[in-house]
Amino acid sequence: MGDTIQIMITMVVYMLVVIGIGIVFAKKANKNSEAYFLGGRTLGPWVTAMSAEASDMSGWLLMGLPGVAYWCGIADAAWTAIGLAVGTYVNWLITSKRLRRYSEKAGNAITLPEFFSNRFHEKSKVVMTVSALFILIFFTVYAASCLVTCGKLFSTLFNIDYVPMMIIGAVFVLVYTIIGGFLAESVSDFMQAIVMIGALIVIVVTGTVAAGGLDSVLENAGSIPGFLDFFGVATPVTVEGTQQVANGVPQFGAAGTYGFLSVISAVAWGLGYFGMPQVLLRFMAIRSENQLKRSRRIATVWVVISLVVAVFIGVMGRTLYPDALLTASSAENIFILLSTRLLPPLLAGLVMAGILAATISSSDSYLLIAASAFSKNIYQGILRKKATDKQVLWISRITLLVITAIAIVIALDENSVIFTIVSFAWAGFGATFGPLMLFSLFWKRINRAGAIAGMIGGGSMVFIWNLLIRPLGGMWDIYELLPAFLFSALCIVVVSLLTAPPSEEVKQEFDDVRAGV
């Protein structure tokens, strides 16, 4: 049996298992909208932690992050990983318990827009509408990054054109999400988190042995100027985006500088967690806030191990196959290359399922949250307030179809760099919702006007900084999340203080949540 067929069989079996999970939980998930969108607040600590991180990391953990390390060394990838690890821990530490308590107190909110709306006791639903629209925008971009991952994975493995493979991946994710809802998604994400970290560890151990040991990997990588520097960066010599090779050796120029602004930009990725809906929803869905401490420990350990191993895989890949991937986009295939060349076909298929796992675990979260933003918050919350649960579920499925179609259009370019797409959407969520979440949970004086200003200011600044300011270079070349996050926080504080304070009812609810009443 050919290697490709064996890999395909393993991956098909894995996909059938994932669909089976969706079918098992379909009846429970479709009982009502709370069960479909939040699992009835029944998640245990292990499922909460592992599903939160698996849905958060997505295919960029196995493709995007190693690709960055392979292409230009560890600095960008490592500082990003440090920011993400710290952000993960702090988010679980200070946000999770208060949000779990507050979301139930504030009208038993089951979506993020609903929580923000209920938090300010608004009647006109402007906060709900603005937040739902931003979720639709940025999650459509996020879903596109997952479809790019699927397309690259399948086209590389089976030597078939990128576009049809990407569309097949999109259809699979769509069908799975429609069947099972949040509960199936969370349970399968738990399984997929295990597959992801297992795949990373298998590849890093096998690859290190094949390269002649850890010392050999570090010696070879260290011979490339700036490759192993935390404050330097390797500079591939390229012509029209393709790295040049001479006598079988990929060419690098003098090491570039990875300065203070670059470090701050990379570490700023950690700020994104405070506004990441797929993680925040897990805080809301756990069975009891008393179980969050255990979840925090599980999540932090998983994240640290996964990030360290993912960065090292990029370094190891450059040692083993230095001239195999000669563009920034193709560099994101290093994990696939290592798997197919170093492992027996069946095991390679299982490891490839790790990439599929990462992609599915994220894209189903993105699609489901975006669908809930429209069907629950805009359709039922504003357009048709008397809509039944059954109608909401049908609208959510129609929304899933539309969002997937738009994401497919965005993902049509096979030269897309997953890391770049994810970084933009990550900044969007972090700046739009991060400051608002923190102020909503910890500042009594924030009001509805401040919330609206913060979301619009932060979300808009992501586009402005990315498209207009950052291209100026120099001191302006800062990851858009940081300036947009700070601008959003400033908008919240200034507008809240310049407008009427929240009602006594809103302030009393805040005090009750803070006191644990």
GUNUTOR-645116 format. One line per 8 residues: number of its first residue (from 0); their letters; for each residue x, y, z of C-alpha. Coordinates in Angstrom, 1 decimal. Layout:
N
NUM) A) X Y Z; ...
END
This chain:
517
0) MGDTIQIM) 0.0 0.0 0.0; 1.4 3.4 -1.0; 2.6 5.8 1.7; 0.1 8.4 0.6; -2.8 6.0 0.8; -1.8 4.9 4.3; -1.6 8.5 5.5; -5.0 9.3 3.9
8) ITMVVYML) -6.6 6.2 5.6; -5.3 7.3 9.0; -6.6 10.9 8.6; -10.0 9.7 7.3; -10.3 7.4 10.4; -9.5 10.4 12.6; -12.1 12.6 10.8; -14.7 9.9 11.2
16) VVIGIGIV) -14.0 9.8 15.0; -14.4 13.6 15.1; -17.8 13.4 13.2; -18.8 10.6 15.6; -18.3 12.9 18.6; -20.5 15.5 16.9; -23.3 12.9 16.3; -23.1 11.6 19.9
24) FAKKANKN) -23.6 15.1 21.3; -26.0 16.3 18.6; -29.2 15.6 20.6; -28.0 17.3 23.7; -26.5 20.2 21.8; -29.7 20.9 19.9; -32.0 20.9 23.0; -31.9 24.7 23.1
32) SEAYFLGG) -29.7 27.7 22.2; -27.9 27.7 25.6; -26.9 24.0 25.1; -25.9 24.7 21.5; -23.8 27.8 22.1; -22.5 27.2 25.6; -23.0 23.5 26.4; -25.3 24.3 29.3
40) RTLGPWVT) -22.4 25.4 31.5; -21.4 21.8 32.1; -17.7 21.6 31.1; -15.3 20.0 33.6; -11.8 21.5 34.4; -9.9 19.3 31.9; -12.2 19.8 29.0; -12.4 23.5 29.8
48) AMSAEASD) -8.6 23.9 29.8; -7.7 21.7 26.9; -10.5 22.9 24.6; -9.7 26.5 25.3; -6.1 26.1 24.3; -6.7 23.9 21.4; -9.3 26.2 19.9; -7.0 29.2 20.6
56) MSGWLLMG) -3.8 27.8 19.1; -5.2 26.5 15.8; -3.1 25.3 12.8; -0.6 28.2 13.3; 0.9 26.4 16.3; 2.0 23.5 14.0; 2.6 25.4 10.8; 2.8 29.2 11.4
64) LPGVAYWC) 5.0 29.3 14.4; 7.5 26.6 13.2; 7.5 28.3 9.8; 8.6 31.7 11.3; 11.4 30.0 13.2; 12.5 28.0 10.1; 12.5 31.1 7.9; 14.3 33.8 10.0
72) GIADAAWT) 15.4 32.2 13.4; 14.0 32.1 16.9; 13.7 35.7 17.8; 10.2 36.5 16.4; 8.8 33.1 17.2; 10.3 32.9 20.7; 9.2 36.4 21.9; 5.7 35.7 20.5
80) AIGLAVGT) 5.6 32.4 22.4; 6.8 34.1 25.6; 4.0 36.7 25.3; 1.4 34.0 24.6; 2.5 31.9 27.6; 2.4 34.8 30.0; -0.9 36.1 28.5; -2.5 32.6 28.9
88) YVNWLITS) -1.6 32.4 32.6; -2.6 35.9 33.5; -5.9 35.7 31.7; -6.8 32.5 33.5; -5.6 34.0 36.8; -7.5 37.3 36.8; -10.3 37.0 34.3; -11.8 33.5 34.4
96) KRLRRYSE) -13.4 33.4 37.8; -14.9 36.9 37.7; -16.3 36.4 34.2; -17.8 33.0 35.1; -19.6 34.6 38.0; -20.5 37.9 36.2; -21.9 36.2 33.0; -24.4 34.2 35.1
104) KAGNAITL) -25.3 37.2 37.2; -25.8 39.4 34.2; -28.9 37.7 32.8; -27.3 34.3 32.4; -25.4 35.5 29.3; -24.4 32.8 26.9; -22.5 34.8 24.3; -19.9 37.5 24.6
112) PEFFSNRF) -22.0 40.3 23.0; -24.9 39.3 25.3; -22.6 39.6 28.4; -21.4 43.0 27.4; -25.0 44.2 26.7; -26.4 42.8 30.0; -23.4 44.1 31.9; -24.6 47.7 31.2
120) HEKSKVVM) -28.3 46.9 31.3; -28.8 48.5 27.9; -32.2 48.5 26.2; -31.3 49.7 22.7; -28.7 46.9 22.3; -26.0 49.1 20.7; -23.2 47.4 22.6; -24.6 44.0 21.6
128) TVSALFIL) -24.8 45.0 17.9; -21.3 46.6 17.7; -19.6 43.6 19.5; -21.5 41.1 17.3; -20.4 42.9 14.1; -16.8 42.9 15.1; -17.0 39.2 16.0; -18.4 38.5 12.5
136) IFFTVYAA) -15.6 40.5 10.8; -12.6 39.1 12.7; -13.8 35.5 13.0; -14.4 35.4 9.3; -10.7 36.3 8.8; -9.7 33.8 11.5; -11.7 31.1 9.8; -10.0 31.9 6.5
144) SCLVTCGK) -6.6 31.2 8.2; -7.8 27.8 9.2; -8.9 27.0 5.6; -5.5 28.1 4.4; -4.0 25.6 6.8; -6.3 22.8 5.5; -5.5 23.6 1.9; -1.8 23.7 2.4
152) LFSTLFNI) -1.9 20.4 4.4; -3.9 18.4 1.9; -2.3 19.9 -1.3; 1.2 19.2 0.1; 0.4 15.7 1.2; -1.6 14.4 -1.8; -0.1 16.6 -4.5; -3.5 18.0 -5.5
160) DYVPMMII) -4.3 21.6 -6.3; -4.7 23.9 -3.3; -8.1 25.4 -3.9; -10.2 22.1 -4.1; -8.4 20.8 -1.1; -9.1 24.0 0.8; -12.8 23.8 -0.1; -13.0 20.1 1.0
168) GAVFVLVY) -11.6 21.1 4.4; -14.1 23.9 4.7; -17.0 21.6 4.0; -15.8 19.1 6.6; -15.5 21.7 9.3; -18.9 23.2 8.4; -20.7 19.9 8.5; -19.1 19.0 11.8
176) TIIGGFLA) -19.9 22.4 13.4; -23.6 22.3 12.3; -24.1 18.8 13.7; -22.7 19.1 17.2; -22.5 22.7 18.6; -20.4 23.9 21.5; -20.4 20.7 23.6; -19.3 18.4 20.8
184) ESVSDFMQ) -16.7 21.1 19.8; -15.3 21.3 23.3; -15.1 17.5 23.8; -13.5 17.0 20.5; -11.1 19.9 21.2; -10.0 18.1 24.4; -9.1 15.0 22.3; -7.5 17.2 19.6
192) AIVMIGAL) -5.4 19.0 22.2; -3.9 15.7 23.2; -3.3 14.8 19.5; -1.6 18.2 18.9; 0.8 18.0 21.8; 1.5 14.3 21.0; 2.3 15.2 17.4; 4.7 18.0 18.4
200) IVIVVTGT) 6.6 15.7 20.8; 6.8 12.8 18.4; 8.3 15.1 15.7; 10.7 16.9 17.9; 12.1 13.6 19.4; 12.3 11.9 16.0; 13.8 14.9 14.3; 16.4 15.5 17.0
208) VAAGGLDS) 17.6 11.9 16.7; 17.7 12.1 12.9; 19.8 15.3 13.1; 22.4 13.7 15.3; 21.3 15.0 18.7; 20.5 18.3 20.3; 24.1 19.6 20.1; 24.2 19.0 16.4
216) VLENAGSI) 20.9 20.9 15.8; 22.1 23.9 17.8; 25.5 23.9 16.2; 24.1 23.9 12.7; 21.4 26.5 13.5; 24.1 28.6 15.2; 26.2 28.8 12.1; 23.5 30.9 10.4
224) PGFLDFFG) 24.0 34.6 11.4; 21.4 35.7 13.9; 19.4 32.5 13.7; 19.6 31.7 17.5; 19.8 35.2 18.7; 17.0 36.6 20.9; 17.9 40.2 19.8; 18.9 39.4 16.2
232) VATPVTVE) 17.3 37.9 13.2; 18.5 35.7 10.3; 18.1 37.4 6.9; 17.5 35.0 4.0; 18.9 36.3 0.7; 15.9 36.4 -1.6; 15.1 37.2 -5.2; 11.4 38.0 -5.7
240) GTQQVANG) 10.6 36.3 -2.4; 12.6 33.1 -3.0; 15.7 32.3 -1.0; 18.8 31.8 -3.1; 20.8 28.5 -2.9; 24.5 28.1 -3.8; 26.1 24.6 -4.0; 23.1 23.2 -2.0
248) VPQFGAAG) 23.5 25.8 0.8; 20.7 28.4 1.4; 22.1 31.9 1.4; 21.8 34.3 4.3; 23.0 37.9 4.7; 24.3 39.6 7.8; 22.2 39.2 10.9; 19.5 41.8 11.3
256) TYGFLSVI) 18.6 43.6 14.5; 15.7 42.5 16.6; 15.3 45.6 18.8; 13.3 46.7 21.7; 10.2 47.7 19.7; 10.2 44.3 17.9; 10.4 42.5 21.3; 7.5 44.6 22.7
264) SAVAWGLG) 5.5 44.0 19.5; 6.0 40.2 19.8; 5.3 40.0 23.5; 2.2 42.1 23.0; 0.5 39.0 21.5; -0.2 38.1 25.1; -2.7 41.0 25.4; -4.9 39.4 22.9
272) YFGMPQVL) -6.1 36.8 25.4; -8.2 39.2 27.3; -10.4 39.7 24.3; -10.4 36.2 22.7; -14.0 34.9 22.5; -13.1 31.3 22.1; -11.2 31.3 25.3; -13.5 33.6 27.3
280) LRFMAIRS) -16.5 31.4 26.4; -14.8 28.5 28.1; -14.6 30.5 31.3; -18.3 31.1 31.1; -19.1 27.4 30.3; -17.2 25.7 33.1; -19.4 23.8 35.6; -18.2 25.7 38.6
288) ENQLKRSR) -15.8 28.6 39.2; -14.1 26.6 41.9; -12.7 24.3 39.1; -10.9 27.1 37.3; -7.8 26.9 39.4; -7.1 23.4 38.2; -8.0 24.4 34.6; -5.5 27.3 34.8
296) RIATVWVV) -2.7 24.9 35.7; -3.6 22.4 33.0; -3.9 25.1 30.4; -0.6 26.8 31.3; 1.4 23.6 31.2; -0.1 22.6 27.9; 0.7 26.0 26.3; 4.3 26.2 27.5
304) ISLVVAVF) 5.2 22.8 26.3; 3.5 23.2 23.0; 5.0 26.6 22.2; 8.5 25.6 23.2; 8.4 22.5 21.0; 6.8 24.3 18.1; 9.6 26.9 18.0; 12.3 24.2 18.3
312) IGVMGRTL) 10.7 22.3 15.4; 11.4 25.2 13.1; 15.0 25.3 14.2; 15.4 21.6 13.8; 13.8 21.7 10.4; 16.3 24.2 9.1; 19.1 21.8 10.3; 17.6 18.7 8.6
320) YPDALLTA) 16.2 20.3 5.4; 18.0 23.6 5.0; 17.1 24.2 1.3; 13.8 22.4 1.0; 11.5 25.4 1.7; 12.6 28.6 0.0; 9.7 31.1 0.6; 8.1 32.5 3.8
328) SSAENIFI) 4.8 30.8 2.8; 6.3 27.4 2.0; 8.3 27.5 5.2; 5.1 26.9 7.1; 5.1 23.3 5.6; 8.1 22.3 7.7; 6.1 20.3 10.1; 4.5 18.4 7.2
336) LLSTRLLP) 7.9 17.8 5.6; 9.4 16.4 8.8; 6.4 14.1 9.4; 6.3 12.6 6.0; 10.1 12.1 5.7; 10.9 10.8 9.2; 7.9 8.7 10.2; 6.3 5.5 9.0
344) PLLAGLVM) 3.2 6.4 6.9; 0.5 5.4 9.4; 2.2 7.3 12.2; 2.8 10.2 9.8; -0.9 10.1 9.1; -1.7 10.4 12.8; 0.7 13.3 13.2; -0.9 15.0 10.2
352) AGILAATI) -4.1 14.5 12.0; -2.5 16.7 14.6; -2.5 19.6 12.1; -6.1 18.8 11.1; -7.0 18.6 14.8; -5.5 22.1 15.4; -7.4 23.5 12.4; -10.7 21.9 13.3
360) SSSDSYLL) -10.5 22.8 16.9; -10.1 26.5 16.0; -12.3 26.8 13.0; -15.4 25.2 14.6; -15.0 27.6 17.5; -14.7 30.6 15.2; -17.6 29.6 13.1; -19.9 28.8 16.0
368) IAASAFSK) -19.1 32.0 17.9; -19.6 34.1 14.7; -22.9 32.3 14.0; -24.1 32.9 17.6; -23.2 36.6 17.3; -25.6 37.0 14.4; -28.4 34.6 15.2; -28.6 35.1 19.0
376) NIYQGILR) -27.4 38.7 19.4; -28.5 40.4 16.1; -31.4 38.3 14.9; -33.1 37.4 18.2; -31.6 40.3 20.2; -32.6 43.1 17.7; -34.3 42.1 14.5; -36.8 39.5 15.8
384) KKATDKQV) -37.0 39.6 19.6; -39.7 37.0 19.8; -37.8 34.4 17.7; -38.0 30.9 19.1; -35.0 28.8 20.0; -35.7 26.6 17.0; -35.6 29.7 14.7; -32.4 30.9 16.3
392) LWISRITL) -30.7 27.5 15.6; -31.8 27.6 12.0; -30.6 31.1 11.5; -27.2 30.1 13.1; -26.8 27.3 10.5; -27.6 29.7 7.6; -25.0 32.1 9.1; -22.5 29.3 9.2
400) LVITAIAI) -22.9 28.7 5.5; -22.5 32.4 4.6; -19.4 32.9 6.9; -17.8 29.8 5.5; -18.4 31.0 1.9; -16.7 34.4 2.6; -13.8 32.7 4.4; -13.3 30.4 1.4
408) VIALDENS) -13.0 33.5 -0.8; -10.4 35.1 1.5; -8.5 31.8 1.6; -8.3 31.4 -2.2; -4.7 32.7 -2.3; -2.4 29.7 -1.7; 0.5 32.0 -1.0; -1.1 33.4 2.1
416) VIFTIVSF) 1.0 33.2 5.2; -1.0 31.7 8.0; 1.0 33.6 10.7; 0.2 37.0 9.1; -3.6 36.3 8.8; -3.8 35.1 12.4; -1.8 38.0 13.7; -4.3 40.5 12.2
424) AWAGFGAT) -7.4 38.7 13.5; -5.8 38.2 16.9; -5.1 42.0 17.1; -8.6 42.7 16.2; -10.1 40.7 19.0; -7.5 41.7 21.5; -8.0 45.4 20.9; -11.8 45.4 20.4
432) FGPLMLFS) -12.7 43.3 23.4; -9.6 43.0 25.7; -9.7 46.4 27.4; -13.5 46.3 27.5; -13.5 42.9 29.2; -10.9 44.0 31.8; -12.7 47.3 32.6; -16.1 45.6 32.7
440) LFWKRINR) -14.9 43.1 35.3; -12.7 45.4 37.4; -13.9 49.1 37.0; -17.2 50.1 38.5; -17.2 53.5 36.7; -17.2 52.2 33.1; -20.4 53.0 31.4; -22.2 52.0 28.2
448) AGAIAGMI) -20.8 55.0 26.2; -17.3 54.1 27.2; -17.8 50.5 26.2; -19.0 51.5 22.7; -16.1 54.0 22.3; -13.6 51.4 23.4; -14.8 48.8 20.9; -15.0 51.1 18.0
456) GGGSMVFI) -11.8 52.9 18.8; -9.8 49.6 19.3; -11.3 47.8 16.4; -10.8 50.8 14.0; -7.2 51.4 15.2; -6.3 47.8 14.2; -7.1 48.6 10.6; -5.6 52.1 10.7
464) WNLLIRPL) -2.3 51.0 12.3; -1.9 47.9 10.1; -2.8 49.6 6.8; -1.6 53.2 7.2; 0.8 53.7 10.1; 2.9 50.5 10.4; 4.0 50.5 6.7; 5.8 53.8 7.5
472) GGMWDIYE) 8.4 51.6 9.2; 11.0 52.7 11.8; 9.5 53.6 15.2; 6.0 53.0 13.7; 6.7 49.3 12.9; 4.9 48.0 16.0; 2.4 45.1 16.0; -1.0 46.8 15.7
480) LLPAFLFS) -2.4 45.1 18.8; -0.4 47.1 21.2; -1.3 50.7 20.1; -4.9 49.6 19.4; -5.2 48.0 22.8; -3.9 51.2 24.5; -6.1 53.4 22.4; -9.2 51.4 23.2
488) ALCIVVVS) -8.4 51.6 27.0; -7.9 55.4 26.6; -11.3 55.7 24.8; -13.1 53.7 27.6; -11.6 55.8 30.4; -12.1 59.2 28.8; -15.6 58.7 27.5; -16.8 57.0 30.7
496) LLTAPPSE) -15.5 59.9 32.8; -17.0 62.5 30.5; -20.5 61.0 30.4; -23.0 60.1 33.1; -22.0 57.3 35.5; -23.8 54.0 35.4; -27.0 53.5 37.2; -27.1 52.4 40.8
504) EVKQEFDD) -28.6 49.1 39.7; -25.6 48.4 37.5; -23.1 49.5 40.2; -24.9 47.3 42.8; -24.6 44.3 40.5; -20.9 45.0 40.0; -20.5 45.1 43.8; -22.4 41.8 44.2
512) VRAGV) -20.2 40.1 41.7; -17.0 41.4 43.3; -18.2 40.2 46.7; -19.2 36.8 45.3; -22.9 37.3 46.2
END
